[in-house]
Amino acid sequence: MTPRVKSLLLGGECASITFDSKGRIVAICLLNEAYLTLVNPKKMSVITRLKLPKPPEAAGAITANDYTQIAGSYFYLDNRDRAVVTTSTNELITYRVRTSNGKKTWNKVKEVDLSSYVTDDYPIQSALPDFMGNIWFVTHNGGVGVVRKDDGEIRQYVMDDEVIGNSFAMDEDGGVYIVSTKAMYRFDLAAGADEADGLVPTVTWREEYENAGEMKPGQKSAGSGTTPTLMTRNRVAIVDNADPENVVVYHTKPRLNGQEICSAPVFSKGASATENSLIAIGDSLIVENNYGYASLASTQAGRTTTPGIARIDVTKAGTCRNVWTNSEVIAPSVVPKFSAETGLIYTYTKPKGPGAVDRWYWTAMDYRTGKVVYSQLAGTGIAFNNNYASLYLSSSGMGFVGVTGGIVRISDRPR
């Protein structure tokens, strides 16, 4: 069956998307201002939306570089379908959907003031819960904070002259994995130096990675552009900022002889940069090349970026091996996904031209071989540029991607 495409054009980018327990889309959409938005995924229609707080000086056009200043950072849904959002006014706000007289609205449930730990110049990059219910947050200037579940107290660790430009990951053992522009970290909650501090974010291990020391076109900082990706068997992976860059795999648990298991170079010298998370599939990692995506203009008037998607496997001998590299597929800035049901990697691509035409495609690749299985046109023009927004797969079998114009849905099932 030929995949079917449907778009919800809202006049702005739905940069972060989640799905609640009813299968509805919950998103933060940037329409000159930021809106927490509830969407019916079958009808592709807005159910309700709420304008999020923003400081007065944040008015104006939104670009990829000032997303956190305008909209806060990424958000998550808790186990009660409530949206937990960090705002550009330095608050952590929990919202729930309320139904009254048949009308649904977003209502504020809880608010935590983080302004003492965050400045307007160094916004919150991400906030996520650990497996104990504590909420961790990271800031652009190297701050690693936690809102403790038991007493609501906030504690913070600040790195020395390091920038955090991504989100982070955590495991069931209590480890929180954060990459800065200089090093890969594991943090845990541990007793502070002062008994009155209680549990505080504490560095369990720190490993510096190779760094060419420059912000390559396609990156937002002069360091690793990847959120750490957890793998099976106590491993975590990033892409460094060498030239060419390397996929690097670490032990999650402390080891006396260092944390790194192995690394492998990907793509070409002078043309490798990754600003998105890896996909972990058992012992395999999928990495894409974002080199050349400096702004929206990088993919306008028929232009595009440097191609490259690769698979790296960690062998039983503990080495990193390049299984395949597809040097034709061009995914300028999307976070790809893998479906265990179909065995396909899904990405969002843009070939060159023809001429000044800008074509954007939902593309499926065979995980085993790296070959393209199909590529379905999603739309043409700047409104269909995902501009660093991720790609998402729902439990209903539909795919979604946030684009500068709103949301695109791809389905190969009758609806």
BALOSE-320339 format. One record per residue (C-alpha): x, y, z; residue number from 1; chain. Coordinates in pm, 1 decimal. Each point is the difference from the previous one (the first is absolute). Example, Ala and Ser with C-alpha at 12.3 -4.5 7.8 and 13.67 -1.06 7.14 Angstrom:
BEGIN
[[1230.0 -450.0 780.0] 1 "A"]
[[137.0 344.0 -66.0] 2 "A"]
% end
This chain:
BEGIN
[[0.0 0.0 0.0] 1 "A"]
[[127.8 347.5 -86.0] 2 "A"]
[[44.5 209.4 317.6] 3 "A"]
[[-254.9 279.5 38.3] 4 "A"]
[[97.1 350.2 110.0] 5 "A"]
[[-206.7 252.2 192.7] 6 "A"]
[[115.8 332.7 140.7] 7 "A"]
[[-116.3 225.7 280.0] 8 "A"]
[[133.8 343.6 -90.7] 9 "A"]
[[2.9 235.3 297.8] 10 "A"]
[[230.7 276.1 -118.7] 11 "A"]
[[283.9 -113.9 225.1] 12 "A"]
[[215.8 -295.0 101.8] 13 "A"]
[[-119.9 -272.2 236.8] 14 "A"]
[[348.4 -67.9 127.7] 15 "A"]
[[-73.7 -249.8 280.6] 16 "A"]
[[-267.8 -269.4 -22.2] 17 "A"]
[[-122.4 -268.1 242.5] 18 "A"]
[[-301.6 -235.3 11.5] 19 "A"]
[[-232.3 -33.6 299.7] 20 "A"]
[[-169.6 -322.8 113.0] 21 "A"]
[[-295.3 72.4 -231.0] 22 "A"]
[[227.2 25.4 -303.3] 23 "A"]
[[-42.5 376.4 -31.2] 24 "A"]
[[293.8 218.7 -98.5] 25 "A"]
[[133.2 239.6 262.7] 26 "A"]
[[243.8 249.4 -152.0] 27 "A"]
[[173.0 329.6 54.0] 28 "A"]
[[-55.3 202.7 -315.1] 29 "A"]
[[176.1 327.2 -81.6] 30 "A"]
[[-237.7 246.8 -161.1] 31 "A"]
[[198.7 318.4 67.7] 32 "A"]
[[-75.9 -94.3 358.4] 33 "A"]
[[5.7 -346.2 155.4] 34 "A"]
[[-320.5 -199.3 47.6] 35 "A"]
[[-62.7 -323.7 186.6] 36 "A"]
[[-220.7 -172.4 -255.6] 37 "A"]
[[-232.6 -303.0 10.2] 38 "A"]
[[-64.4 -156.9 -341.8] 39 "A"]
[[-237.6 -269.0 -129.0] 40 "A"]
[[239.1 -216.7 -208.0] 41 "A"]
[[-275.5 -163.6 -208.3] 42 "A"]
[[-172.7 322.4 -102.9] 43 "A"]
[[325.1 198.5 15.2] 44 "A"]
[[-177.7 282.0 178.6] 45 "A"]
[[75.8 209.0 310.0] 46 "A"]
[[-208.3 -91.5 305.4] 47 "A"]
[[133.6 277.5 223.8] 48 "A"]
[[311.4 206.2 51.7] 49 "A"]
[[147.0 228.4 264.9] 50 "A"]
[[251.1 282.3 -41.8] 51 "A"]
[[303.5 -67.7 219.1] 52 "A"]
[[162.8 270.9 214.0] 53 "A"]
[[280.4 203.3 -153.1] 54 "A"]
[[198.3 307.2 103.1] 55 "A"]
[[-100.0 326.5 -177.1] 56 "A"]
[[334.8 32.4 -179.4] 57 "A"]
[[-48.1 -339.5 -166.6] 58 "A"]
[[-245.1 133.0 -258.6] 59 "A"]
[[83.4 -36.4 -366.9] 60 "A"]
[[85.6 -265.8 -254.1] 61 "A"]
[[102.9 -341.4 124.4] 62 "A"]
[[312.3 -166.4 -135.2] 63 "A"]
[[170.8 -332.7 66.6] 64 "A"]
[[253.2 172.6 223.7] 65 "A"]
[[-239.4 172.4 241.0] 66 "A"]
[[-257.0 -276.1 51.0] 67 "A"]
[[75.1 -32.6 372.2] 68 "A"]
[[-14.0 375.3 54.5] 69 "A"]
[[-345.4 17.3 -160.0] 70 "A"]
[[-160.5 -327.7 95.9] 71 "A"]
[[187.5 -146.1 290.9] 72 "A"]
[[152.8 -336.2 -82.8] 73 "A"]
[[-126.5 -345.6 -80.6] 74 "A"]
[[-275.7 -143.0 218.7] 75 "A"]
[[-136.5 -337.4 110.6] 76 "A"]
[[-328.8 -163.1 100.7] 77 "A"]
[[-15.7 -155.0 346.5] 78 "A"]
[[-184.0 -321.8 87.6] 79 "A"]
[[-325.8 195.8 36.3] 80 "A"]
[[10.7 150.2 -350.5] 81 "A"]
[[105.8 337.2 139.7] 82 "A"]
[[239.4 214.8 -201.4] 83 "A"]
[[305.5 108.9 200.5] 84 "A"]
[[143.9 304.3 -175.2] 85 "A"]
[[303.6 216.3 68.7] 86 "A"]
[[-81.8 352.5 -111.9] 87 "A"]
[[211.8 288.7 -121.7] 88 "A"]
[[-97.5 177.8 323.6] 89 "A"]
[[207.5 -259.7 188.5] 90 "A"]
[[-287.2 -195.1 149.4] 91 "A"]
[[-84.0 -370.0 -0.7] 92 "A"]
[[-376.7 -14.4 -50.3] 93 "A"]
[[-229.0 -304.0 -2.8] 94 "A"]
[[-317.5 23.0 -210.9] 95 "A"]
[[-292.5 -238.2 -37.7] 96 "A"]
[[-293.1 -12.3 -240.4] 97 "A"]
[[-328.0 94.2 163.0] 98 "A"]
[[-343.2 -58.8 -155.1] 99 "A"]
[[-281.7 239.6 87.9] 100 "A"]
[[-332.3 19.3 -185.8] 101 "A"]
[[146.7 -214.6 -274.3] 102 "A"]
[[294.2 236.9 -53.6] 103 "A"]
[[359.5 -99.3 69.4] 104 "A"]
[[255.1 245.7 136.4] 105 "A"]
[[352.3 -12.4 144.7] 106 "A"]
[[10.8 79.0 371.3] 107 "A"]
[[301.9 67.3 220.0] 108 "A"]
[[37.1 -259.2 277.3] 109 "A"]
[[342.2 68.4 150.5] 110 "A"]
[[280.4 251.8 -35.1] 111 "A"]
[[364.8 -7.2 108.2] 112 "A"]
[[206.8 319.3 -15.4] 113 "A"]
[[349.7 -70.8 -136.6] 114 "A"]
[[101.0 364.6 -47.5] 115 "A"]
[[264.9 -18.1 274.3] 116 "A"]
[[178.3 -273.7 -196.6] 117 "A"]
[[-48.2 128.6 -356.0] 118 "A"]
[[69.3 331.8 -172.6] 119 "A"]
[[-158.6 143.0 -312.4] 120 "A"]
[[336.9 -27.4 -178.6] 121 "A"]
[[38.0 -369.2 86.7] 122 "A"]
[[-339.8 -166.9 -41.5] 123 "A"]
[[-114.4 -345.1 102.1] 124 "A"]
[[88.2 -252.8 -268.9] 125 "A"]
[[-213.7 -286.5 128.3] 126 "A"]
[[-180.1 -137.1 307.1] 127 "A"]
[[-81.3 -368.0 52.7] 128 "A"]
[[-97.6 -231.6 289.0] 129 "A"]
[[223.7 -277.8 126.6] 130 "A"]
[[-130.8 -342.8 101.3] 131 "A"]
[[-48.6 118.4 361.6] 132 "A"]
[[-219.7 294.8 -98.7] 133 "A"]
[[259.3 275.9 45.2] 134 "A"]
[[0.5 257.1 -281.2] 135 "A"]
[[342.5 79.4 -146.1] 136 "A"]
[[71.1 306.5 -211.7] 137 "A"]
[[303.5 127.5 -190.0] 138 "A"]
[[87.5 354.9 -101.1] 139 "A"]
[[203.9 136.2 -288.3] 140 "A"]
[[282.0 123.3 226.9] 141 "A"]
[[75.0 -347.4 136.8] 142 "A"]
[[-251.5 -11.6 283.3] 143 "A"]
[[-127.6 -343.0 108.4] 144 "A"]
[[-290.0 32.2 243.1] 145 "A"]
[[-258.0 -219.5 169.4] 146 "A"]
[[-337.6 66.9 160.1] 147 "A"]
[[-13.7 -268.3 267.1] 148 "A"]
[[-320.8 -199.5 17.7] 149 "A"]
[[-7.2 -44.9 379.4] 150 "A"]
[[23.2 362.4 109.5] 151 "A"]
[[-13.2 212.0 -317.3] 152 "A"]
[[341.5 148.5 78.3] 153 "A"]
[[223.3 101.3 -291.9] 154 "A"]
[[370.8 -79.2 -19.2] 155 "A"]
[[241.5 82.8 -282.9] 156 "A"]
[[349.6 -81.5 -123.7] 157 "A"]
[[165.0 241.9 -248.0] 158 "A"]
[[275.7 -109.7 -237.6] 159 "A"]
[[308.4 215.9 -38.5] 160 "A"]
[[8.7 176.2 -338.2] 161 "A"]
[[-210.5 -262.1 -181.0] 162 "A"]
[[-320.6 33.9 -201.2] 163 "A"]
[[-291.2 -244.3 -12.0] 164 "A"]
[[-179.6 22.6 -333.5] 165 "A"]
[[-214.1 -314.6 6.2] 166 "A"]
[[-238.2 -206.6 206.8] 167 "A"]
[[107.3 -297.0 212.4] 168 "A"]
[[-81.0 -362.4 83.8] 169 "A"]
[[-44.6 -203.2 318.3] 170 "A"]
[[-9.4 -366.3 96.5] 171 "A"]
[[-171.9 -206.2 271.3] 172 "A"]
[[322.7 -17.0 203.4] 173 "A"]
[[-22.9 372.9 72.0] 174 "A"]
[[254.1 110.5 -258.5] 175 "A"]
[[-60.1 325.2 -188.3] 176 "A"]
[[208.0 36.5 -319.0] 177 "A"]
[[89.2 348.5 -120.8] 178 "A"]
[[237.1 116.8 -271.4] 179 "A"]
[[158.7 344.5 3.9] 180 "A"]
[[218.2 171.9 -257.9] 181 "A"]
[[303.0 -165.1 162.6] 182 "A"]
[[-93.5 -330.2 161.2] 183 "A"]
[[-245.5 -282.6 54.0] 184 "A"]
[[-134.9 -30.7 356.9] 185 "A"]
[[-187.8 -234.1 226.0] 186 "A"]
[[-174.5 170.9 293.2] 187 "A"]
[[-169.6 -161.4 299.6] 188 "A"]
[[-176.3 137.9 305.9] 189 "A"]
[[239.5 -30.4 292.8] 190 "A"]
[[51.6 157.4 341.1] 191 "A"]
[[132.2 354.8 -18.5] 192 "A"]
[[309.9 134.1 175.8] 193 "A"]
[[-223.0 164.9 259.6] 194 "A"]
[[-244.2 -226.5 182.9] 195 "A"]
[[-266.3 266.7 -39.4] 196 "A"]
[[26.1 -27.1 -379.1] 197 "A"]
[[-145.9 -350.6 -8.2] 198 "A"]
[[18.8 -173.7 -337.2] 199 "A"]
[[154.7 212.2 -277.6] 200 "A"]
[[98.4 -54.6 -367.2] 201 "A"]
[[344.3 -158.9 14.4] 202 "A"]
[[248.5 -92.8 -274.7] 203 "A"]
[[47.6 -379.6 -0.1] 204 "A"]
[[233.3 3.7 -300.5] 205 "A"]
[[119.1 242.9 -265.6] 206 "A"]
[[170.2 -85.0 -332.1] 207 "A"]
[[128.1 262.2 -243.5] 208 "A"]
[[-56.1 -75.8 -368.9] 209 "A"]
[[178.0 105.1 -319.6] 210 "A"]
[[-91.9 352.7 -103.3] 211 "A"]
[[109.8 200.5 -303.1] 212 "A"]
[[-89.6 310.3 202.4] 213 "A"]
[[-235.7 154.6 -253.5] 214 "A"]
[[-372.3 27.6 -50.6] 215 "A"]
[[-44.3 -170.1 -334.3] 216 "A"]
[[-281.3 104.8 -236.8] 217 "A"]
[[-286.6 -217.9 117.1] 218 "A"]
[[75.8 29.2 372.8] 219 "A"]
[[-115.4 236.8 274.5] 220 "A"]
[[312.6 -18.0 214.9] 221 "A"]
[[371.0 -78.5 -32.0] 222 "A"]
[[-31.4 -351.1 135.0] 223 "A"]
[[-206.6 -314.7 -20.5] 224 "A"]
[[-342.2 71.4 -146.3] 225 "A"]
[[-158.7 -321.3 123.6] 226 "A"]
[[-215.6 -71.0 299.5] 227 "A"]
[[152.8 -315.8 158.5] 228 "A"]
[[-168.1 -322.8 -114.2] 229 "A"]
[[-27.0 -296.4 237.9] 230 "A"]
[[63.2 -347.2 -137.0] 231 "A"]
[[-47.4 -350.8 133.8] 232 "A"]
[[260.8 -155.3 232.4] 233 "A"]
[[88.0 317.3 191.9] 234 "A"]
[[123.5 211.3 -291.2] 235 "A"]
[[-58.5 359.7 -108.2] 236 "A"]
[[102.9 166.3 -326.6] 237 "A"]
[[60.2 344.4 -149.8] 238 "A"]
[[163.8 150.1 -308.5] 239 "A"]
[[306.0 212.8 81.3] 240 "A"]
[[118.2 312.7 -183.8] 241 "A"]
[[316.1 -132.2 -167.1] 242 "A"]
[[70.3 41.6 -372.3] 243 "A"]
[[-126.5 -234.9 -123.9] 244 "A"]
[[-230.3 -61.4 294.7] 245 "A"]
[[-14.4 -330.0 190.2] 246 "A"]
[[-278.3 -203.4 152.1] 247 "A"]
[[120.9 -64.2 357.0] 248 "A"]
[[-137.2 -267.7 235.0] 249 "A"]
[[53.7 2.5 379.3] 250 "A"]
[[-62.9 -231.0 295.1] 251 "A"]
[[-273.5 152.3 216.3] 252 "A"]
[[135.5 -147.2 325.2] 253 "A"]
[[332.8 131.0 134.7] 254 "A"]
[[310.4 -191.7 -110.4] 255 "A"]
[[352.7 42.9 130.7] 256 "A"]
[[154.2 -0.7 -349.1] 257 "A"]
[[-231.5 268.2 -141.7] 258 "A"]
[[-348.2 3.0 -143.8] 259 "A"]
[[52.7 -16.8 -377.8] 260 "A"]
[[-71.1 -335.1 -163.8] 261 "A"]
[[70.1 92.7 -362.4] 262 "A"]
[[-38.8 262.6 -269.6] 263 "A"]
[[-26.3 9.7 -378.1] 264 "A"]
[[27.4 287.9 -249.2] 265 "A"]
[[-299.2 83.5 -218.6] 266 "A"]
[[-36.9 205.9 -318.9] 267 "A"]
[[277.9 207.6 -157.2] 268 "A"]
[[265.0 236.3 126.7] 269 "A"]
[[-117.8 357.8 -31.3] 270 "A"]
[[-360.1 -111.8 -48.0] 271 "A"]
[[-131.9 -166.2 316.9] 272 "A"]
[[-227.3 146.8 266.5] 273 "A"]
[[-286.7 -149.3 200.3] 274 "A"]
[[-244.7 206.3 203.8] 275 "A"]
[[-248.6 -276.3 81.0] 276 "A"]
[[-23.6 -314.4 210.4] 277 "A"]
[[116.2 -338.9 -115.4] 278 "A"]
[[-240.0 -293.5 -34.7] 279 "A"]
[[92.2 -302.0 212.5] 280 "A"]
[[-118.1 -342.3 -120.4] 281 "A"]
[[156.7 -271.4 215.9] 282 "A"]
[[372.7 12.9 -82.3] 283 "A"]
[[-55.7 238.6 -294.2] 284 "A"]
[[2.8 378.5 -25.0] 285 "A"]
[[-139.6 212.4 -284.0] 286 "A"]
[[155.2 342.8 -58.6] 287 "A"]
[[-88.8 270.9 -253.0] 288 "A"]
[[206.5 280.2 -148.8] 289 "A"]
[[-134.3 354.8 48.5] 290 "A"]
[[304.5 175.9 -144.4] 291 "A"]
[[-95.2 317.1 -184.4] 292 "A"]
[[-333.6 78.8 167.6] 293 "A"]
[[85.0 344.5 134.2] 294 "A"]
[[-348.8 151.1 -31.3] 295 "A"]
[[-327.7 -23.0 -190.3] 296 "A"]
[[177.7 157.2 -296.9] 297 "A"]
[[229.2 -303.9 -26.3] 298 "A"]
[[-281.4 -199.5 -160.7] 299 "A"]
[[-177.1 270.9 -200.6] 300 "A"]
[[2.3 70.3 -373.1] 301 "A"]
[[83.4 -362.8 -77.1] 302 "A"]
[[302.2 -13.8 228.9] 303 "A"]
[[62.4 -281.7 245.7] 304 "A"]
[[258.9 -131.0 246.4] 305 "A"]
[[264.9 -275.2 9.8] 306 "A"]
[[-136.1 -357.3 -26.2] 307 "A"]
[[70.3 -289.1 232.8] 308 "A"]
[[-165.7 -252.2 230.7] 309 "A"]
[[206.4 -280.5 153.3] 310 "A"]
[[-33.7 -307.1 220.4] 311 "A"]
[[266.7 -78.7 259.9] 312 "A"]
[[-6.2 -329.6 194.6] 313 "A"]
[[173.9 -79.1 327.5] 314 "A"]
[[154.6 -346.1 -44.0] 315 "A"]
[[36.2 -271.4 264.7] 316 "A"]
[[371.9 80.9 4.5] 317 "A"]
[[-86.0 354.8 110.4] 318 "A"]
[[85.8 182.2 -322.8] 319 "A"]
[[-213.4 242.1 -201.0] 320 "A"]
[[-51.7 -113.9 -361.0] 321 "A"]
[[-153.3 188.4 -292.2] 322 "A"]
[[-260.4 -237.1 -150.0] 323 "A"]
[[-126.5 231.0 -274.3] 324 "A"]
[[-7.6 363.5 -107.0] 325 "A"]
[[-263.3 139.4 -232.9] 326 "A"]
[[169.5 295.3 -171.8] 327 "A"]
[[-301.0 105.0 -205.4] 328 "A"]
[[-278.7 65.1 251.8] 329 "A"]
[[-4.5 361.0 124.5] 330 "A"]
[[-171.6 69.7 334.2] 331 "A"]
[[85.7 364.7 77.9] 332 "A"]
[[-114.8 20.9 363.9] 333 "A"]
[[-255.5 -261.3 108.5] 334 "A"]
[[18.8 -242.5 294.8] 335 "A"]
[[-65.9 -337.0 -170.7] 336 "A"]
[[-188.4 -293.8 154.4] 337 "A"]
[[-0.8 -380.9 -27.5] 338 "A"]
[[-302.7 -231.5 -3.0] 339 "A"]
[[56.1 -347.4 144.6] 340 "A"]
[[-325.0 -110.4 -167.9] 341 "A"]
[[104.9 90.4 -354.1] 342 "A"]
[[378.9 -20.3 36.1] 343 "A"]
[[24.0 339.6 -168.6] 344 "A"]
[[183.6 319.6 88.1] 345 "A"]
[[-215.5 305.8 -67.9] 346 "A"]
[[155.5 334.6 -83.3] 347 "A"]
[[-94.0 331.1 -165.1] 348 "A"]
[[199.1 86.4 -309.9] 349 "A"]
[[58.1 271.6 -257.5] 350 "A"]
[[177.8 -68.7 -329.2] 351 "A"]
[[149.3 279.6 -206.1] 352 "A"]
[[-241.5 182.7 -232.0] 353 "A"]
[[-109.1 -46.4 -271.5] 354 "A"]
[[87.6 359.5 -69.9] 355 "A"]
[[-127.4 223.7 281.5] 356 "A"]
[[-270.7 -246.9 112.1] 357 "A"]
[[22.0 -115.1 364.4] 358 "A"]
[[-140.9 -351.5 45.0] 359 "A"]
[[-29.0 -165.8 343.7] 360 "A"]
[[-47.7 -375.6 35.2] 361 "A"]
[[-92.5 -252.7 267.3] 362 "A"]
[[260.5 -270.4 -69.1] 363 "A"]
[[18.6 -361.0 122.9] 364 "A"]
[[327.3 -196.6 1.2] 365 "A"]
[[76.2 -366.8 62.8] 366 "A"]
[[180.2 -27.7 334.2] 367 "A"]
[[198.0 -304.0 -117.5] 368 "A"]
[[137.9 145.0 -324.4] 369 "A"]
[[-48.8 376.9 11.7] 370 "A"]
[[-184.8 -6.1 -331.5] 371 "A"]
[[-302.5 222.7 -58.8] 372 "A"]
[[-327.9 -195.6 4.9] 373 "A"]
[[-222.4 291.7 -98.4] 374 "A"]
[[-3.7 378.1 -0.8] 375 "A"]
[[-334.2 184.2 14.7] 376 "A"]
[[-30.8 368.8 -84.8] 377 "A"]
[[-122.6 189.4 307.9] 378 "A"]
[[-14.1 345.1 -158.5] 379 "A"]
[[191.9 273.7 -178.2] 380 "A"]
[[126.0 333.5 125.4] 381 "A"]
[[126.6 143.6 326.6] 382 "A"]
[[-320.3 -89.9 190.9] 383 "A"]
[[102.9 -367.9 -22.5] 384 "A"]
[[351.0 49.0 139.2] 385 "A"]
[[19.4 -175.7 338.8] 386 "A"]
[[277.8 235.2 119.2] 387 "A"]
[[140.1 -230.7 274.4] 388 "A"]
[[-343.2 -127.2 107.8] 389 "A"]
[[-15.6 -373.3 54.5] 390 "A"]
[[-183.9 -278.0 -176.8] 391 "A"]
[[-249.8 -207.4 203.6] 392 "A"]
[[-167.8 -340.4 -31.1] 393 "A"]
[[-332.7 -52.8 176.3] 394 "A"]
[[-141.5 -325.3 137.9] 395 "A"]
[[-272.6 21.4 -265.9] 396 "A"]
[[260.4 -51.0 -273.2] 397 "A"]
[[-1.1 359.1 -125.2] 398 "A"]
[[307.6 217.6 -33.7] 399 "A"]
[[24.0 370.3 77.6] 400 "A"]
[[260.4 269.5 -45.3] 401 "A"]
[[-2.1 358.6 122.6] 402 "A"]
[[63.9 249.4 -280.0] 403 "A"]
[[29.3 377.9 -12.2] 404 "A"]
[[-361.6 15.8 -117.4] 405 "A"]
[[-145.8 -238.7 259.6] 406 "A"]
[[-20.4 -381.7 -5.7] 407 "A"]
[[12.8 -256.3 -281.6] 408 "A"]
[[-155.2 -346.5 41.2] 409 "A"]
[[97.5 -305.3 -206.1] 410 "A"]
[[-214.7 -314.1 2.0] 411 "A"]
[[-7.5 -319.3 -204.8] 412 "A"]
[[-330.4 -105.6 156.8] 413 "A"]
[[-350.5 109.7 -101.8] 414 "A"]
[[-140.4 268.2 230.1] 415 "A"]
% end
